[in-house]
Amino acid sequence: MSNVLSRKYVPKLANMHQVCELNYGWLLRLLPDCDTADLHYQFEVNDTLQYTIKIIECSRYTSTLEMSQRSVAGFEFLRPVVQVRLYHDAQMAEVTSAQNIGSLKPSYRYPNIKMYQKNEKEMVNQFLAEWLEFCISQNKQVVTYQVD
């Protein structure tokens, strides 16, 4: 019984690749220009809910962006924020950090001091997929602006 509890979680690589490829495709649908640094995109779902995607860094084969949600109703502590790296050559988008978790590991031992799930990285990438799907289906207006 103790061997079962001490076994390390091994992520299913095929599932991760599938979700990361899906996220890449959806991000390309949302962002007309994802390889220009300092661009911000705002998506309004309704009068009280907005999503912002900020392109942080661009290079030849990768782009890094930050996606966040803002609600007029408040509750800033519930505001989801993720950083995503787009790998243009592999056509994949992977969450690199979420909710102030610095660098996500492929798996965590459970229980752990910060109470991350065994498959935290997989779950955060799946969350991004669902979030992007929602943004695409509910998108009413896109506002693009450049930061100087």
MOWOGI-V904991 format. One line per field, one symbol per residue. phi: phi as a letter, one per 20 degrees, with the letter a starting at -180 (. if undefined). A space follows every 10 residues. Layout:
# MOWOGI-V904991
phi: ???
This chain:
# MOWOGI-V904991
phi: .ffffefefd feffffffff ffffffffff dfcdccfmec cdddebfdcc dcddeebcbf dcccccdbdc dffolgfeff ccdcdedffe lcccfdbblm egdfefbcfc fcfelffgdg ffffffgfff fffffffdfd bdddbdee
